[in-house]
Amino acid sequence: MAGRGPAPKDPSKRRRRNATEPETVVVPDDELRGPELPEGVLGVNTKTGELTEWHPMTLLWWNEWRTSPQAQTFTGTDWSFLVDTALMHHAMWEKGQWTLAAEVRLRAAKFGATPEDRARLKLKVDNPTAAPQRPAQAPGGNVTDITSRKARLTG
């Protein structure tokens, strides 16, 4: 699998300290955006004579994109590109054309499908309702909780 080069240097060790580009922050709102998947583009089922339906995994994948926080930034051309990608996704699942998985992954990466993709795009998904995570178990004995220690140290 091809990578994207070596890991970036620590910014404090760089010779040139150019200003970094700001992150785009999007907040999840669960709004349904973008078009429905088009009907009739998959052809006709030769056995039944009916229009071929989208594969259930593709419908799930498409609705994930439509409700994703990233969808707030998508334009019409982005949605067209994703429809083309959905056709590949459908062929991958319906016909077992797993060679398309690499192309689907690359195309989805352009829209921030994974945390790594979002970091590269400088896209941050903010969740203001998320509470700070608590330890799975209460500290026992003489172990101090790290958040209370930080609070004491910072005043």
Salt bridges, closest charged atoms under 4 A:
ASP29 OD2 - ARG33 NH2 2.92
GLU31 OE1 - ARG33 NH2 3.66
GLU36 OE2 - ARG66 NH1 3.10
GLU103 OE2 - ARG107 NE 3.09
ASP117 OD1 - ARG120 NH2 3.44
ASP126 OD1 - LYS124 NZ 3.77
